[in-house]
Amino acid sequence: MVQVTRKDEREANENIIRRFNRKVLQSGVLAEAKASMRFSKPLSKTERRQKAIIRKERKAIKTANARMGIR
């Protein structure tokens, strides 16, 4: 969906940009685009478990390194 904003006579550019931004926000185009960017396919149980194991291992390594003073 294309948002059209025409310039009136003696209207400042900032006002045009403000009107355009308001139209885009009210139409919901931007929200739909952001939602589709974040969508990911659902993972199976085994994949979720494997990723959780990897996260726990990385966190353990990070905390161990922090205790030893290594970055």
VMD Tcl script that builds the backbone (N, CA, C; Angstrom):
set m [mol new atoms 213]
animate dup $m
set s [atomselect $m all]
$s set {name element resname resid chain x y z} {
  {N N MET 1 A 0.841 -1.167 0.000}
  {CA C MET 1 A 0.000 0.000 0.000}
  {C C MET 1 A 0.894 1.240 0.000}
  {N N VAL 2 A 0.673 2.117 -0.949}
  {CA C VAL 2 A 1.482 3.319 -1.098}
  {C C VAL 2 A 0.783 4.487 -0.411}
  {N N GLN 3 A 1.539 5.196 0.406}
  {CA C GLN 3 A 1.016 6.383 1.082}
  {C C GLN 3 A 1.399 7.608 0.255}
  {N N VAL 4 A 0.398 8.398 -0.145}
  {CA C VAL 4 A 0.639 9.593 -0.946}
  {C C VAL 4 A 0.411 10.818 -0.077}
  {N N THR 5 A 1.407 11.700 -0.064}
  {CA C THR 5 A 1.294 12.957 0.668}
  {C C THR 5 A 1.683 14.072 -0.287}
  {N N ARG 6 A 0.737 14.947 -0.577}
  {CA C ARG 6 A 1.004 16.049 -1.497}
  {C C ARG 6 A 1.316 17.325 -0.705}
  {N N LYS 7 A 2.183 18.136 -1.302}
  {CA C LYS 7 A 2.582 19.376 -0.637}
  {C C LYS 7 A 1.582 20.491 -0.953}
  {N N ASP 8 A 1.129 21.147 0.107}
  {CA C ASP 8 A 0.259 22.312 -0.077}
  {C C ASP 8 A 1.134 23.539 -0.328}
  {N N GLU 9 A 0.509 24.596 -0.797}
  {CA C GLU 9 A 1.267 25.828 -1.017}
  {C C GLU 9 A 1.756 26.384 0.323}
  {N N ARG 10 A 2.950 26.890 0.345}
  {CA C ARG 10 A 3.570 27.511 1.522}
  {C C ARG 10 A 3.609 26.574 2.727}
  {N N GLU 11 A 3.809 25.291 2.491}
  {CA C GLU 11 A 3.905 24.328 3.599}
  {C C GLU 11 A 5.365 23.914 3.781}
  {N N ALA 12 A 5.809 23.862 4.995}
  {CA C ALA 12 A 7.201 23.517 5.292}
  {C C ALA 12 A 7.434 22.016 5.073}
  {N N ASN 13 A 8.666 21.679 4.747}
  {CA C ASN 13 A 9.014 20.276 4.504}
  {C C ASN 13 A 8.833 19.424 5.752}
  {N N GLU 14 A 9.109 19.994 6.930}
  {CA C GLU 14 A 8.958 19.247 8.179}
  {C C GLU 14 A 7.506 18.819 8.387}
  {N N ASN 15 A 6.572 19.702 8.015}
  {CA C ASN 15 A 5.155 19.374 8.155}
  {C C ASN 15 A 4.754 18.235 7.225}
  {N N ILE 16 A 5.299 18.245 6.022}
  {CA C ILE 16 A 4.999 17.163 5.077}
  {C C ILE 16 A 5.511 15.837 5.615}
  {N N ILE 17 A 6.725 15.839 6.126}
  {CA C ILE 17 A 7.313 14.613 6.680}
  {C C ILE 17 A 6.502 14.132 7.873}
  {N N ARG 18 A 6.085 15.056 8.729}
  {CA C ARG 18 A 5.285 14.699 9.899}
  {C C ARG 18 A 3.958 14.077 9.477}
  {N N ARG 19 A 3.283 14.678 8.474}
  {CA C ARG 19 A 2.012 14.120 7.992}
  {C C ARG 19 A 2.209 12.738 7.389}
  {N N PHE 20 A 3.289 12.582 6.617}
  {CA C PHE 20 A 3.569 11.283 6.003}
  {C C PHE 20 A 3.815 10.219 7.073}
  {N N ASN 21 A 4.631 10.547 8.064}
  {CA C ASN 21 A 4.915 9.590 9.137}
  {C C ASN 21 A 3.642 9.199 9.876}
  {N N ARG 22 A 2.771 10.158 10.136}
  {CA C ARG 22 A 1.514 9.877 10.824}
  {C C ARG 22 A 0.644 8.937 9.991}
  {N N LYS 23 A 0.570 9.165 8.671}
  {CA C LYS 23 A -0.216 8.301 7.795}
  {C C LYS 23 A 0.331 6.873 7.791}
  {N N VAL 24 A 1.651 6.755 7.739}
  {CA C VAL 24 A 2.268 5.426 7.715}
  {C C VAL 24 A 1.986 4.693 9.026}
  {N N LEU 25 A 2.113 5.386 10.154}
  {CA C LEU 25 A 1.849 4.753 11.443}
  {C C LEU 25 A 0.389 4.336 11.576}
  {N N GLN 26 A -0.518 5.175 11.132}
  {CA C GLN 26 A -1.943 4.867 11.247}
  {C C GLN 26 A -2.364 3.729 10.327}
  {N N SER 27 A -1.705 3.589 9.180}
  {CA C SER 27 A -2.073 2.530 8.241}
  {C C SER 27 A -1.612 1.155 8.721}
  {N N GLY 28 A -0.568 1.090 9.549}
  {CA C GLY 28 A -0.087 -0.188 10.076}
  {C C GLY 28 A 0.869 -0.916 9.158}
  {N N VAL 29 A 1.313 -0.287 8.101}
  {CA C VAL 29 A 2.226 -0.925 7.150}
  {C C VAL 29 A 3.557 -1.243 7.820}
  {N N LEU 30 A 4.052 -0.303 8.579}
  {CA C LEU 30 A 5.343 -0.481 9.233}
  {C C LEU 30 A 5.293 -1.602 10.265}
  {N N ALA 31 A 4.212 -1.685 11.033}
  {CA C ALA 31 A 4.071 -2.739 12.039}
  {C C ALA 31 A 4.027 -4.117 11.385}
  {N N GLU 32 A 3.333 -4.233 10.251}
  {CA C GLU 32 A 3.281 -5.513 9.542}
  {C C GLU 32 A 4.656 -5.916 9.030}
  {N N ALA 33 A 5.404 -4.957 8.506}
  {CA C ALA 33 A 6.730 -5.247 7.978}
  {C C ALA 33 A 7.661 -5.723 9.095}
  {N N LYS 34 A 7.618 -5.059 10.251}
  {CA C LYS 34 A 8.468 -5.461 11.373}
  {C C LYS 34 A 8.071 -6.832 11.896}
  {N N ALA 35 A 6.780 -7.113 11.949}
  {CA C ALA 35 A 6.315 -8.414 12.427}
  {C C ALA 35 A 6.772 -9.533 11.500}
  {N N SER 36 A 6.739 -9.291 10.199}
  {CA C SER 36 A 7.157 -10.333 9.262}
  {C C SER 36 A 8.667 -10.541 9.314}
  {N N MET 37 A 9.428 -9.524 9.698}
  {CA C MET 37 A 10.879 -9.673 9.813}
  {C C MET 37 A 11.235 -10.557 11.003}
  {N N ARG 38 A 10.462 -10.476 12.084}
  {CA C ARG 38 A 10.778 -11.225 13.294}
  {C C ARG 38 A 10.212 -12.637 13.289}
  {N N PHE 39 A 9.347 -12.965 12.352}
  {CA C PHE 39 A 8.713 -14.277 12.343}
  {C C PHE 39 A 9.741 -15.358 12.051}
  {N N SER 40 A 9.678 -16.431 12.803}
  {CA C SER 40 A 10.520 -17.591 12.516}
  {C C SER 40 A 9.681 -18.848 12.666}
  {N N LYS 41 A 10.062 -19.863 11.949}
  {CA C LYS 41 A 9.304 -21.103 11.985}
  {C C LYS 41 A 9.403 -21.728 13.364}
  {N N PRO 42 A 8.356 -22.390 13.819}
  {CA C PRO 42 A 8.408 -23.044 15.127}
  {C C PRO 42 A 9.409 -24.198 15.118}
  {N N LEU 43 A 10.139 -24.336 16.233}
  {CA C LEU 43 A 11.149 -25.380 16.348}
  {C C LEU 43 A 10.551 -26.627 16.988}
  {N N SER 44 A 11.152 -27.755 16.671}
  {CA C SER 44 A 10.708 -28.988 17.303}
  {C C SER 44 A 11.272 -29.048 18.724}
  {N N LYS 45 A 10.780 -29.998 19.512}
  {CA C LYS 45 A 11.226 -30.129 20.896}
  {C C LYS 45 A 12.720 -30.402 20.972}
  {N N THR 46 A 13.209 -31.283 20.110}
  {CA C THR 46 A 14.630 -31.651 20.167}
  {C C THR 46 A 15.512 -30.458 19.809}
  {N N GLU 47 A 15.091 -29.677 18.819}
  {CA C GLU 47 A 15.876 -28.497 18.442}
  {C C GLU 47 A 15.907 -27.484 19.578}
  {N N ARG 48 A 14.762 -27.274 20.228}
  {CA C ARG 48 A 14.728 -26.348 21.359}
  {C C ARG 48 A 15.630 -26.819 22.484}
  {N N ARG 49 A 15.609 -28.117 22.772}
  {CA C ARG 49 A 16.461 -28.663 23.831}
  {C C ARG 49 A 17.934 -28.497 23.489}
  {N N GLN 50 A 18.304 -28.798 22.247}
  {CA C GLN 50 A 19.702 -28.659 21.840}
  {C C GLN 50 A 20.170 -27.212 21.954}
  {N N LYS 51 A 19.333 -26.266 21.532}
  {CA C LYS 51 A 19.713 -24.860 21.644}
  {C C LYS 51 A 19.826 -24.426 23.100}
  {N N ALA 52 A 18.944 -24.947 23.961}
  {CA C ALA 52 A 19.011 -24.620 25.387}
  {C C ALA 52 A 20.306 -25.157 25.989}
  {N N ILE 53 A 20.706 -26.360 25.606}
  {CA C ILE 53 A 21.957 -26.945 26.102}
  {C C ILE 53 A 23.140 -26.083 25.681}
  {N N ILE 54 A 23.153 -25.670 24.427}
  {CA C ILE 54 A 24.247 -24.830 23.922}
  {C C ILE 54 A 24.292 -23.507 24.685}
  {N N ARG 55 A 23.112 -22.893 24.940}
  {CA C ARG 55 A 23.075 -21.631 25.691}
  {C C ARG 55 A 23.626 -21.808 27.096}
  {N N LYS 56 A 23.255 -22.904 27.760}
  {CA C LYS 56 A 23.751 -23.158 29.113}
  {C C LYS 56 A 25.267 -23.347 29.121}
  {N N GLU 57 A 25.783 -24.077 28.124}
  {CA C GLU 57 A 27.232 -24.288 28.052}
  {C C GLU 57 A 27.966 -22.970 27.838}
  {N N ARG 58 A 27.466 -22.152 26.919}
  {CA C ARG 58 A 28.110 -20.857 26.660}
  {C C ARG 58 A 28.068 -19.957 27.887}
  {N N LYS 59 A 26.939 -19.970 28.601}
  {CA C LYS 59 A 26.817 -19.150 29.798}
  {C C LYS 59 A 27.784 -19.631 30.871}
  {N N ALA 60 A 27.935 -20.959 31.020}
  {CA C ALA 60 A 28.863 -21.507 32.009}
  {C C ALA 60 A 30.295 -21.114 31.683}
  {N N ILE 61 A 30.653 -21.181 30.408}
  {CA C ILE 61 A 32.008 -20.793 29.985}
  {C C ILE 61 A 32.231 -19.306 30.248}
  {N N LYS 62 A 31.230 -18.497 29.954}
  {CA C LYS 62 A 31.352 -17.050 30.154}
  {C C LYS 62 A 31.519 -16.702 31.628}
  {N N THR 63 A 30.725 -17.335 32.494}
  {CA C THR 63 A 30.861 -17.038 33.920}
  {C C THR 63 A 32.183 -17.560 34.484}
  {N N ALA 64 A 32.643 -18.705 33.995}
  {CA C ALA 64 A 33.938 -19.239 34.441}
  {C C ALA 64 A 35.061 -18.299 34.038}
  {N N ASN 65 A 35.007 -17.788 32.826}
  {CA C ASN 65 A 36.026 -16.848 32.362}
  {C C ASN 65 A 35.961 -15.544 33.155}
  {N N ALA 66 A 34.766 -15.103 33.508}
  {CA C ALA 66 A 34.627 -13.878 34.280}
  {C C ALA 66 A 35.228 -14.042 35.670}
  {N N ARG 67 A 35.061 -15.226 36.254}
  {CA C ARG 67 A 35.646 -15.495 37.585}
  {C C ARG 67 A 37.169 -15.513 37.536}
  {N N MET 68 A 37.693 -15.962 36.402}
  {CA C MET 68 A 39.155 -16.021 36.273}
  {C C MET 68 A 39.733 -14.689 35.822}
  {N N GLY 69 A 38.883 -13.745 35.443}
  {CA C GLY 69 A 39.344 -12.439 35.010}
  {C C GLY 69 A 39.650 -12.366 33.530}
  {N N ILE 70 A 39.180 -13.346 32.775}
  {CA C ILE 70 A 39.395 -13.381 31.324}
  {C C ILE 70 A 38.143 -12.816 30.661}
  {N N ARG 71 A 38.359 -12.028 29.650}
  {CA C ARG 71 A 37.192 -11.471 28.940}
  {C C ARG 71 A 36.748 -12.344 27.884}
}
mol reanalyze $m
mol bondsrecalc $m
mol representation Tube
mol addrep $m
